[in-house]
Structure formats: structure tokens, C-alpha cells
Amino acid sequence: MKKFSLVLAACAISFGTALAPQAKATDPSAEAAYQDIEKTLGIVPGFFKLFPESGIAGAWMEFKTIQLNPNTKLNGKTKELMGLAIASQIPCDYCVYFHTAAAKANGASDEEIREAVAMAAIVRHWSTVLNGMQVDRDVFKKEVDTVLKGATQ
């Protein structure tokens, strides 16, 4: 089964790469974005090439100025651990792989990675309970405020 999964993954990567346009962009803003992506990352990954030309400049700008920017309020490790937690709950195998590797590249330990995923599971668990049991939101907020007020005194 593991061998089948590896073969399937290799086929998916090959298929995704085959779909990625190889020609230059016809939209000047897209071409500028592709050039900046290559300058920043060393290559233009296929998933960027699959994004519509009309939106790639904006999508890249968002990615670069928030996720890759070291001068934001959140450091890279925190951003990637958050990304991993969210990706674990979506779930998105591509995102889990990316954010795990990026978290490690930003200095996250295996224990921090496990804790981020566990936090995602805890949030998902209690979200299921609260929503499924239709807990009164106003009562919930009052209880949380009371607990947090007591915790900070």
C-alpha cells in the first residue's frame, strides 16, 4: 500500500507539473510576478503557474508580504506553525507538507510541530462540541470572560 501511495504521489506531481504553463505570461503584471517569484524562490513552482494570470500578481504579493516577510509582527516559525495547524484541520496534504518543512526551516522543533497539530485538534474538538450542542453564545462569552479575568488576577 505504501508503494502504491508513493507511485500515486509521483504521478500527481508529474501531472501537476505537466499542467503548469511553460510559456511566458501574456499579462505584463503576471510576467513581473513570475520574475519576482523566481528571484525570491529560485524557481517558479508549478502551483503558481496554475493560478490565473489575472490574479497571480496579487496572490504573489499577498504571499510574499505576509508569509515570507520577516518584518511582520509574527515571526516565521509562528506563521508556519499556525499554517500547519490550519492545514491539518482543512485537511490539505500539500499544505501540511509545506508548512511542516517551512516550520522546521524556521527553527521549529518536532515537539513544537506536534503541539501545533495537537492545538488544532483541541480547537476542532471543542468547536464540534460547542456547535453540535448549540451552546448559547452569550453565555459562553460571559463564562470565557469570567475564566480569563480570574486567570489574569
VOMARVEX-318089 format. One record per atom (N, C-alpha, C): residue number from 1; residue in three letters; chain; atom name; x, y, z. Coordinates in Angstrom, 3 decimals. Atoms other than C-alpha are relative to their C-alpha. Layout:
N
i:aa:ch:at:east:north:up
NUM:ALA:A:CA:X:Y:Z .
...
//
This chain:
153
i:aa:ch:at:east:north:up
1:MET:A:N:0.828:-1.191:0.000 .
1:MET:A:CA:0.000:0.000:0.000 .
1:MET:A:C:0.869:1.250:0.000 .
2:LYS:A:N:-0.889:-1.150:-0.069 .
2:LYS:A:CA:2.856:2.351:0.862 .
2:LYS:A:C:0.616:0.272:-1.373 .
3:LYS:A:N:-0.595:-0.159:1.321 .
3:LYS:A:CA:4.477:1.704:-2.526 .
3:LYS:A:C:-1.019:0.611:-0.956 .
4:PHE:A:N:1.057:-0.554:0.837 .
4:PHE:A:CA:1.140:2.429:-4.239 .
4:PHE:A:C:-0.166:1.491:0.270 .
5:SER:A:N:0.138:-1.410:-0.362 .
5:SER:A:CA:0.889:5.723:-2.335 .
5:SER:A:C:1.136:0.825:-0.578 .
6:LEU:A:N:-1.143:-0.719:0.554 .
6:LEU:A:CA:4.393:6.717:-3.429 .
6:LEU:A:C:-0.126:0.158:-1.507 .
7:VAL:A:N:0.196:-0.072:1.450 .
7:VAL:A:CA:3.624:5.895:-7.058 .
7:VAL:A:C:-1.091:1.011:-0.330 .
8:LEU:A:N:1.093:-0.942:0.210 .
8:LEU:A:CA:0.348:7.813:-6.836 .
8:LEU:A:C:0.475:1.432:0.213 .
9:ALA:A:N:-0.530:-1.340:-0.266 .
9:ALA:A:CA:2.158:10.811:-5.326 .
9:ALA:A:C:0.891:0.459:-1.148 .
10:ALA:A:N:-0.875:-0.353:1.117 .
10:ALA:A:CA:4.769:10.726:-8.092 .
10:ALA:A:C:-0.812:0.349:-1.240 .
11:CYS:A:N:0.876:-0.296:1.144 .
11:CYS:A:CA:2.019:10.616:-10.725 .
11:CYS:A:C:-0.688:1.346:0.172 .
12:ALA:A:N:0.682:-1.272:-0.252 .
12:ALA:A:CA:0.201:13.520:-9.092 .
12:ALA:A:C:0.943:1.170:-0.215 .
13:ILE:A:N:-0.982:-1.064:0.198 .
13:ILE:A:CA:3.376:15.610:-9.048 .
13:ILE:A:C:0.278:0.172:-1.482 .
14:SER:A:N:-0.257:-0.077:1.437 .
14:SER:A:CA:4.094:14.753:-12.680 .
14:SER:A:C:-1.170:0.627:-0.731 .
15:PHE:A:N:1.191:-0.536:0.646 .
15:PHE:A:CA:0.513:15.517:-13.697 .
15:PHE:A:C:-0.128:1.491:0.270 .
16:GLY:A:N:0.092:-1.413:-0.362 .
16:GLY:A:CA:0.524:18.828:-11.818 .
16:GLY:A:C:1.031:0.829:-0.737 .
17:THR:A:N:-1.047:-0.704:0.716 .
17:THR:A:CA:3.810:19.821:-13.415 .
17:THR:A:C:-0.322:0.065:-1.486 .
18:ALA:A:N:0.353:0.011:1.419 .
18:ALA:A:CA:2.556:18.821:-16.862 .
18:ALA:A:C:-1.070:1.032:-0.308 .
19:LEU:A:N:1.049:-0.991:0.209 .
19:LEU:A:CA:-0.447:21.106:-16.425 .
19:LEU:A:C:0.506:1.432:0.073 .
20:ALA:A:N:-0.500:-1.355:-0.199 .
20:ALA:A:CA:1.680:24.099:-15.494 .
20:ALA:A:C:0.464:0.592:-1.324 .
21:PRO:A:N:-0.404:-0.639:1.244 .
21:PRO:A:CA:2.047:26.521:-18.416 .
21:PRO:A:C:1.500:0.289:-0.001 .
22:GLN:A:N:-1.435:-0.225:0.096 .
22:GLN:A:CA:5.623:26.802:-19.621 .
22:GLN:A:C:0.325:1.299:-0.739 .
23:ALA:A:N:-0.246:-1.213:0.775 .
23:ALA:A:CA:5.250:29.851:-21.898 .
23:ALA:A:C:-0.004:1.219:0.911 .
24:LYS:A:N:0.028:-1.253:-0.749 .
24:LYS:A:CA:5.775:33.426:-20.751 .
24:LYS:A:C:-1.427:0.497:0.089 .
25:ALA:A:N:1.335:-0.550:-0.212 .
25:ALA:A:CA:2.754:35.243:-19.426 .
25:ALA:A:C:-0.302:1.065:-1.044 .
26:THR:A:N:0.419:-1.055:0.926 .
26:THR:A:CA:0.765:37.462:-21.758 .
26:THR:A:C:-0.332:1.283:0.753 .
27:ASP:A:N:0.308:-1.153:-0.846 .
27:ASP:A:CA:-0.200:39.785:-18.881 .
27:ASP:A:C:1.313:0.520:0.599 .
28:PRO:A:N:-1.265:-0.532:-0.514 .
28:PRO:A:CA:2.720:42.117:-18.007 .
28:PRO:A:C:0.134:-0.095:1.528 .
29:SER:A:N:-0.093:0.095:-1.465 .
29:SER:A:CA:1.851:42.115:-14.286 .
29:SER:A:C:0.259:-1.445:0.428 .
30:ALA:A:N:-0.253:1.412:-0.294 .
30:ALA:A:CA:1.823:38.310:-14.313 .
30:ALA:A:C:1.459:-0.339:-0.282 .
31:GLU:A:N:-1.401:0.264:0.339 .
31:GLU:A:CA:5.197:38.185:-16.050 .
31:GLU:A:C:0.926:0.592:1.055 .
32:ALA:A:N:-0.807:-0.619:-1.060 .
32:ALA:A:CA:6.620:40.602:-13.462 .
32:ALA:A:C:-0.077:-0.829:1.283 .
33:ALA:A:N:0.162:0.838:-1.191 .
33:ALA:A:CA:5.202:38.417:-10.694 .
33:ALA:A:C:0.822:-1.277:-0.135 .
34:TYR:A:N:-0.774:1.223:0.210 .
34:TYR:A:CA:6.737:35.260:-12.202 .
34:TYR:A:C:1.502:0.270:0.163 .
35:GLN:A:N:-1.416:-0.349:-0.135 .
35:GLN:A:CA:10.113:37.018:-12.422 .
35:GLN:A:C:0.372:0.206:1.468 .
36:ASP:A:N:-0.269:-0.227:-1.422 .
36:ASP:A:CA:9.861:38.107:-8.777 .
36:ASP:A:C:-0.056:-1.309:0.783 .
37:ILE:A:N:0.079:1.312:-0.655 .
37:ILE:A:CA:8.802:34.609:-7.700 .
37:ILE:A:C:1.310:-0.752:-0.213 .
38:GLU:A:N:-1.251:0.709:0.295 .
38:GLU:A:CA:11.836:33.134:-9.446 .
38:GLU:A:C:1.177:0.636:0.730 .
39:LYS:A:N:-1.070:-0.704:-0.716 .
39:LYS:A:CA:14.124:35.792:-7.954 .
39:LYS:A:C:-0.042:-0.344:1.491 .
40:THR:A:N:0.167:0.245:-1.433 .
40:THR:A:CA:12.721:35.132:-4.473 .
40:THR:A:C:0.202:-1.464:0.369 .
41:LEU:A:N:0.003:1.424:-0.350 .
41:LEU:A:CA:12.344:31.334:-4.528 .
41:LEU:A:C:1.024:-0.839:-0.761 .
42:GLY:A:N:-0.948:0.755:0.814 .
42:GLY:A:CA:14.876:30.303:-7.167 .
42:GLY:A:C:-0.653:-0.715:-1.170 .
43:ILE:A:N:0.803:0.606:1.070 .
43:ILE:A:CA:12.131:28.733:-9.312 .
43:ILE:A:C:-1.406:0.586:0.089 .
44:VAL:A:N:1.431:-0.305:-0.064 .
44:VAL:A:CA:8.509:29.371:-10.187 .
44:VAL:A:C:-0.706:-1.345:0.158 .
45:PRO:A:N:0.683:1.281:-0.202 .
45:PRO:A:CA:6.715:26.399:-8.591 .
45:PRO:A:C:-1.248:-0.110:-0.876 .
46:GLY:A:N:1.127:0.244:0.898 .
46:GLY:A:CA:4.044:24.832:-10.788 .
46:GLY:A:C:-1.325:0.514:0.510 .
47:PHE:A:N:1.299:-0.453:-0.509 .
47:PHE:A:CA:1.200:25.758:-8.449 .
47:PHE:A:C:-0.201:1.491:-0.221 .
48:PHE:A:N:0.146:-1.421:0.328 .
48:PHE:A:CA:1.940:29.446:-9.053 .
48:PHE:A:C:-0.361:0.170:-1.473 .
49:LYS:A:N:0.293:-0.081:1.429 .
49:LYS:A:CA:1.846:28.841:-12.812 .
49:LYS:A:C:-1.436:-0.410:-0.312 .
50:LEU:A:N:1.382:0.433:0.212 .
50:LEU:A:CA:-1.572:27.193:-12.467 .
50:LEU:A:C:-1.021:1.065:0.396 .
51:PHE:A:N:0.900:-1.065:-0.442 .
51:PHE:A:CA:-3.064:30.310:-10.856 .
51:PHE:A:C:-0.315:0.898:-1.193 .
52:PRO:A:N:0.334:-0.860:1.143 .
52:PRO:A:CA:-4.926:32.597:-13.314 .
52:PRO:A:C:0.944:1.201:-0.111 .
53:GLU:A:N:-0.892:-1.139:0.226 .
53:GLU:A:CA:-2.639:35.220:-14.858 .
53:GLU:A:C:-0.582:1.294:0.548 .
54:SER:A:N:0.632:-1.251:-0.433 .
54:SER:A:CA:-5.155:37.918:-13.999 .
54:SER:A:C:0.107:0.230:1.503 .
55:GLY:A:N:-0.065:-0.153:-1.445 .
55:GLY:A:CA:-4.677:37.260:-10.282 .
55:GLY:A:C:1.329:-0.341:0.633 .
56:ILE:A:N:-1.248:0.474:-0.596 .
56:ILE:A:CA:-1.133:35.948:-9.844 .
56:ILE:A:C:0.798:1.121:0.649 .
57:ALA:A:N:-0.767:-1.099:-0.603 .
57:ALA:A:CA:0.415:39.361:-9.146 .
57:ALA:A:C:-0.509:0.291:1.411 .
58:GLY:A:N:0.577:-0.248:-1.320 .
58:GLY:A:CA:-1.975:39.947:-6.245 .
58:GLY:A:C:0.223:-1.159:0.950 .
59:ALA:A:N:-0.200:1.185:-0.843 .
59:ALA:A:CA:-1.711:36.384:-4.947 .
59:ALA:A:C:1.454:-0.086:0.466 .
60:TRP:A:N:-1.415:0.030:-0.362 .
60:TRP:A:CA:2.088:36.538:-5.028 .
60:TRP:A:C:0.321:1.109:1.000 .
61:MET:A:N:-0.273:-1.111:-0.909 .
61:MET:A:CA:2.149:39.953:-3.341 .
61:MET:A:C:-0.478:-0.338:1.411 .
62:GLU:A:N:0.519:0.398:-1.308 .
62:GLU:A:CA:-0.035:38.637:-0.518 .
62:GLU:A:C:0.920:-1.047:0.648 .
63:PHE:A:N:-0.869:1.072:-0.500 .
63:PHE:A:CA:2.119:35.502:-0.124 .
63:PHE:A:C:1.337:0.564:0.468 .
64:LYS:A:N:-1.332:-0.531:-0.293 .
64:LYS:A:CA:5.374:37.443:-0.195 .
64:LYS:A:C:-0.016:0.982:1.167 .
65:THR:A:N:-0.020:-1.051:-1.018 .
65:THR:A:CA:4.402:40.385:2.010 .
65:THR:A:C:-0.517:-0.450:1.357 .
66:ILE:A:N:0.462:0.501:-1.297 .
66:ILE:A:CA:2.706:38.333:4.718 .
66:ILE:A:C:0.788:-1.244:0.401 .
67:GLN:A:N:-0.604:1.269:-0.403 .
67:GLN:A:CA:4.044:34.781:4.713 .
67:GLN:A:C:1.522:0.031:-0.010 .
68:LEU:A:N:-1.458:0.031:0.119 .
68:LEU:A:CA:7.620:35.390:3.581 .
68:LEU:A:C:0.697:1.196:0.638 .
69:ASN:A:N:-0.569:-1.239:-0.519 .
69:ASN:A:CA:8.137:38.821:5.157 .
69:ASN:A:C:0.496:-0.187:1.440 .
70:PRO:A:N:-0.518:0.168:-1.357 .
70:PRO:A:CA:10.455:38.652:8.195 .
70:PRO:A:C:-0.304:1.189:0.918 .
71:ASN:A:N:0.247:-1.214:-0.782 .
71:ASN:A:CA:9.333:42.118:9.346 .
71:ASN:A:C:-1.446:0.173:0.430 .
72:THR:A:N:1.375:-0.080:-0.489 .
72:THR:A:CA:5.728:41.306:10.252 .
72:THR:A:C:0.004:-0.238:1.507 .
73:LYS:A:N:0.094:0.166:-1.459 .
73:LYS:A:CA:4.509:41.072:13.846 .
73:LYS:A:C:0.212:-1.449:0.434 .
74:LEU:A:N:-0.213:1.421:-0.302 .
74:LEU:A:CA:4.562:37.249:13.725 .
74:LEU:A:C:1.288:-0.460:-0.668 .
75:ASN:A:N:-1.220:0.517:0.611 .
75:ASN:A:CA:7.898:35.549:13.192 .
75:ASN:A:C:-0.330:-1.194:-0.902 .
76:GLY:A:N:0.215:1.073:0.967 .
76:GLY:A:CA:8.323:32.900:10.505 .
76:GLY:A:C:-0.412:-1.315:0.629 .
77:LYS:A:N:0.339:1.268:-0.656 .
77:LYS:A:CA:8.188:29.960:12.906 .
77:LYS:A:C:-1.453:0.006:0.455 .
78:THR:A:N:1.388:-0.090:-0.466 .
78:THR:A:CA:4.912:31.147:14.433 .
78:THR:A:C:-0.967:-0.088:-1.170 .
79:LYS:A:N:0.876:0.038:1.181 .
79:LYS:A:CA:3.361:31.750:10.998 .
79:LYS:A:C:-0.113:-1.412:-0.554 .
80:GLU:A:N:0.013:1.341:0.586 .
80:GLU:A:CA:4.356:28.299:9.779 .
80:GLU:A:C:-0.667:-1.017:0.919 .
81:LEU:A:N:0.709:0.889:-0.928 .
81:LEU:A:CA:3.141:26.545:12.940 .
81:LEU:A:C:-1.504:0.244:-0.076 .
82:MET:A:N:1.423:-0.303:0.197 .
82:MET:A:CA:-0.187:28.353:12.514 .
82:MET:A:C:-0.493:-0.620:-1.305 .
83:GLY:A:N:0.367:0.577:1.290 .
83:GLY:A:CA:-0.255:27.325:8.860 .
83:GLY:A:C:-0.149:-1.507:0.080 .
84:LEU:A:N:0.069:1.454:-0.166 .
84:LEU:A:CA:0.430:23.716:9.836 .
84:LEU:A:C:-1.257:-0.404:0.761 .
85:ALA:A:N:1.198:0.320:-0.784 .
85:ALA:A:CA:-2.333:23.705:12.451 .
85:ALA:A:C:-1.251:0.124:-0.863 .
86:ILE:A:N:1.166:-0.214:0.869 .
86:ILE:A:CA:-4.834:25.115:9.963 .
86:ILE:A:C:-0.046:-1.060:-1.097 .
87:ALA:A:N:-0.062:0.999:1.075 .
87:ALA:A:CA:-3.669:22.801:7.169 .
87:ALA:A:C:-0.399:-1.381:0.495 .
88:SER:A:N:0.360:1.299:-0.575 .
88:SER:A:CA:-4.098:19.823:9.480 .
88:SER:A:C:-1.503:-0.153:0.129 .
89:GLN:A:N:1.446:0.038:-0.194 .
89:GLN:A:CA:-7.739:20.724:10.004 .
89:GLN:A:C:-0.786:0.158:-1.290 .
90:ILE:A:N:0.761:-0.220:1.238 .
90:ILE:A:CA:-8.681:21.651:6.437 .
90:ILE:A:C:-0.548:-1.322:-0.545 .
91:PRO:A:N:-1.421:0.291:0.028 .
91:PRO:A:CA:-7.151:18.948:5.716 .
91:PRO:A:C:0.563:0.166:-1.412 .
92:CYS:A:N:-0.682:-0.163:1.291 .
92:CYS:A:CA:-4.631:19.636:2.955 .
92:CYS:A:C:1.386:-0.623:0.106 .
93:ASP:A:N:-1.291:0.692:-0.052 .
93:ASP:A:CA:-1.761:17.184:2.462 .
93:ASP:A:C:1.135:0.862:-0.537 .
94:TYR:A:N:-1.021:-0.872:0.583 .
94:TYR:A:CA:0.119:19.669:0.269 .
94:TYR:A:C:0.422:1.053:1.019 .
95:CYS:A:N:-0.254:-1.063:-0.977 .
95:CYS:A:CA:-0.194:22.401:2.897 .
95:CYS:A:C:0.704:-0.545:1.237 .
96:VAL:A:N:-0.654:0.610:-1.162 .
96:VAL:A:CA:0.770:20.059:5.755 .
96:VAL:A:C:1.479:-0.217:-0.310 .
97:TYR:A:N:-1.394:0.221:0.384 .
97:TYR:A:CA:3.932:19.089:3.875 .
97:TYR:A:C:0.757:1.321:-0.029 .
98:PHE:A:N:-0.665:-1.300:0.135 .
98:PHE:A:CA:4.780:22.704:3.022 .
98:PHE:A:C:0.252:0.636:1.360 .
99:HIS:A:N:-0.134:-0.715:-1.271 .
99:HIS:A:CA:4.123:24.165:6.479 .
99:HIS:A:C:0.871:-0.756:1.002 .
100:THR:A:N:-0.909:0.762:-0.861 .
100:THR:A:CA:5.928:21.319:8.280 .
100:THR:A:C:1.445:0.303:-0.386 .
101:ALA:A:N:-1.362:-0.284:0.469 .
101:ALA:A:CA:9.028:21.824:6.133 .
101:ALA:A:C:0.387:1.448:0.291 .
102:ALA:A:N:-0.290:-1.416:-0.239 .
102:ALA:A:CA:8.777:25.621:6.425 .
102:ALA:A:C:0.162:0.286:1.490 .
103:ALA:A:N:-0.140:-0.181:-1.452 .
103:ALA:A:CA:8.285:25.432:10.207 .
103:ALA:A:C:1.379:-0.477:0.453 .
104:LYS:A:N:-1.330:0.514:-0.351 .
104:LYS:A:CA:11.416:23.275:10.518 .
104:LYS:A:C:1.089:0.943:-0.507 .
105:ALA:A:N:-0.977:-0.937:0.559 .
105:ALA:A:CA:13.311:25.671:8.235 .
105:ALA:A:C:0.072:1.286:0.820 .
106:ASN:A:N:0.043:-1.187:-0.852 .
106:ASN:A:CA:12.254:28.470:10.595 .
106:ASN:A:C:0.326:-0.324:1.456 .
107:GLY:A:N:-0.488:0.347:-1.327 .
107:GLY:A:CA:13.585:26.602:13.634 .
107:GLY:A:C:-0.957:-0.740:0.911 .
108:ALA:A:N:0.946:0.733:-0.846 .
108:ALA:A:CA:10.538:24.697:14.890 .
108:ALA:A:C:0.526:-1.401:0.298 .
109:SER:A:N:-0.401:1.351:-0.400 .
109:SER:A:CA:11.302:21.540:16.824 .
109:SER:A:C:-1.130:-0.982:-0.311 .
110:ASP:A:N:1.033:1.022:0.198 .
110:ASP:A:CA:9.458:18.263:16.358 .
110:ASP:A:C:-1.086:0.128:1.065 .
111:GLU:A:N:0.981:-0.150:-1.081 .
111:GLU:A:CA:7.779:18.876:19.728 .
111:GLU:A:C:-0.922:1.199:-0.257 .
112:GLU:A:N:0.840:-1.159:0.330 .
112:GLU:A:CA:6.556:22.335:18.629 .
112:GLU:A:C:-0.976:-0.340:-1.126 .
113:ILE:A:N:0.874:0.430:1.095 .
113:ILE:A:CA:5.166:20.781:15.453 .
113:ILE:A:C:-1.121:-0.884:0.538 .
114:ARG:A:N:1.033:0.861:-0.603 .
114:ARG:A:CA:3.353:18.101:17.458 .
114:ARG:A:C:-1.001:0.829:0.804 .
115:GLU:A:N:0.880:-0.834:-0.814 .
115:GLU:A:CA:1.969:20.759:19.807 .
115:GLU:A:C:-0.933:0.843:-0.873 .
116:ALA:A:N:0.846:-0.786:0.908 .
116:ALA:A:CA:0.696:22.912:16.919 .
116:ALA:A:C:-1.134:-0.856:-0.556 .
117:VAL:A:N:1.027:0.902:0.529 .
117:VAL:A:CA:-1.140:19.926:15.432 .
117:VAL:A:C:-0.980:-0.396:1.105 .
118:ALA:A:N:0.883:0.336:-1.124 .
118:ALA:A:CA:-2.491:18.964:18.869 .
118:ALA:A:C:-0.943:1.160:0.319 .
119:MET:A:N:0.858:-1.168:-0.236 .
119:MET:A:CA:-3.789:22.529:19.366 .
119:MET:A:C:-1.115:0.064:-1.046 .
120:ALA:A:N:1.023:0.017:1.051 .
120:ALA:A:CA:-5.584:22.265:16.025 .
120:ALA:A:C:-1.072:-1.033:0.323 .
121:ALA:A:N:0.954:1.058:-0.346 .
121:ALA:A:CA:-7.180:19.018:17.178 .
121:ALA:A:C:-0.882:0.411:1.176 .
122:ILE:A:N:0.766:-0.455:-1.161 .
122:ILE:A:CA:-8.239:20.549:20.507 .
122:ILE:A:C:-1.052:1.023:-0.416 .
123:VAL:A:N:0.951:-1.021:0.465 .
123:VAL:A:CA:-9.837:23.552:18.806 .
123:VAL:A:C:-1.124:-0.654:-0.788 .
124:ARG:A:N:1.013:0.685:0.802 .
124:ARG:A:CA:-11.622:21.274:16.339 .
124:ARG:A:C:-0.951:-0.791:0.898 .
125:HIS:A:N:0.815:0.790:-0.928 .
125:HIS:A:CA:-12.837:19.021:19.166 .
125:HIS:A:C:-1.034:0.890:0.690 .
126:TRP:A:N:0.921:-0.845:-0.763 .
126:TRP:A:CA:-14.333:21.828:21.247 .
126:TRP:A:C:-0.935:0.783:-0.908 .
127:SER:A:N:0.896:-0.637:0.968 .
127:SER:A:CA:-15.720:23.578:18.179 .
127:SER:A:C:-1.157:-0.932:-0.334 .
128:THR:A:N:1.034:0.997:0.282 .
128:THR:A:CA:-17.592:20.372:17.389 .
128:THR:A:C:-0.984:-0.100:1.156 .
129:VAL:A:N:0.864:0.093:-1.180 .
129:VAL:A:CA:-18.929:20.129:20.945 .
129:VAL:A:C:-0.876:1.250:0.121 .
130:LEU:A:N:0.740:-1.252:-0.186 .
130:LEU:A:CA:-19.935:23.807:21.195 .
130:LEU:A:C:-1.063:0.197:-1.075 .
131:ASN:A:N:0.961:-0.169:1.091 .
131:ASN:A:CA:-21.589:23.936:17.780 .
131:ASN:A:C:-1.048:-1.096:-0.010 .
132:GLY:A:N:0.932:1.127:0.027 .
132:GLY:A:CA:-23.128:20.485:17.935 .
132:GLY:A:C:-1.023:0.042:1.122 .
133:MET:A:N:0.909:-0.089:-1.146 .
133:MET:A:CA:-24.635:21.108:21.350 .
133:MET:A:C:-0.736:1.341:0.038 .
134:GLN:A:N:0.645:-1.313:0.137 .
134:GLN:A:CA:-25.747:24.597:20.266 .
134:GLN:A:C:0.075:0.806:1.300 .
135:VAL:A:N:-0.237:-0.759:-1.227 .
135:VAL:A:CA:-24.228:26.238:23.334 .
135:VAL:A:C:-0.347:1.465:-0.255 .
136:ASP:A:N:0.389:-1.407:0.111 .
136:ASP:A:CA:-25.673:29.708:23.910 .
136:ASP:A:C:1.269:0.860:-0.067 .
137:ARG:A:N:-1.226:-0.768:0.238 .
137:ARG:A:CA:-23.050:32.111:22.539 .
137:ARG:A:C:0.215:1.074:1.059 .
138:ASP:A:N:-0.153:-1.052:-1.008 .
138:ASP:A:CA:-23.729:34.931:25.014 .
138:ASP:A:C:0.436:-0.579:1.345 .
139:VAL:A:N:-0.392:0.666:-1.247 .
139:VAL:A:CA:-23.487:32.565:27.983 .
139:VAL:A:C:1.460:-0.448:-0.101 .
140:PHE:A:N:-1.375:0.453:0.216 .
140:PHE:A:CA:-20.297:31.078:26.531 .
140:PHE:A:C:0.983:1.161:0.154 .
141:LYS:A:N:-0.892:-1.159:-0.066 .
141:LYS:A:CA:-18.719:34.531:26.110 .
141:LYS:A:C:0.151:0.496:1.439 .
142:LYS:A:N:-0.066:-0.439:-1.402 .
142:LYS:A:CA:-19.589:35.509:29.697 .
142:LYS:A:C:0.869:-0.952:0.817 .
143:GLU:A:N:-0.799:0.982:-0.735 .
143:GLU:A:CA:-18.092:32.284:31.014 .
143:GLU:A:C:1.488:0.123:-0.338 .
144:VAL:A:N:-1.398:-0.160:0.414 .
144:VAL:A:CA:-14.904:32.746:28.989 .
144:VAL:A:C:0.588:1.258:0.634 .
145:ASP:A:N:-0.483:-1.248:-0.591 .
145:ASP:A:CA:-14.573:36.355:30.162 .
145:ASP:A:C:0.254:-0.158:1.497 .
146:THR:A:N:-0.168:0.246:-1.437 .
146:THR:A:CA:-15.030:35.231:33.778 .
146:THR:A:C:1.252:-0.826:0.266 .
147:VAL:A:N:-1.176:0.860:-0.163 .
147:VAL:A:CA:-12.416:32.488:33.437 .
147:VAL:A:C:1.283:0.793:-0.256 .
148:LEU:A:N:-1.210:-0.744:0.346 .
148:LEU:A:CA:-9.903:34.792:31.750 .
148:LEU:A:C:0.281:1.120:0.994 .
149:LYS:A:N:-0.177:-1.051:-1.009 .
149:LYS:A:CA:-10.486:37.588:34.258 .
149:LYS:A:C:0.645:-0.599:1.246 .
150:GLY:A:N:-0.577:0.682:-1.157 .
150:GLY:A:CA:-9.735:35.153:37.076 .
150:GLY:A:C:1.426:-0.448:-0.238 .
151:ALA:A:N:-1.345:0.488:0.326 .
151:ALA:A:CA:-6.656:33.839:35.286 .
151:ALA:A:C:1.027:1.121:-0.025 .
152:THR:A:N:-0.941:-1.118:0.096 .
152:THR:A:CA:-5.136:37.307:34.916 .
152:THR:A:C:0.163:0.751:1.306 .
153:GLN:A:N:-0.109:-0.697:-1.295 .
153:GLN:A:CA:-5.599:38.363:38.558 .
153:GLN:A:C:1.010:-0.657:0.890 .
//
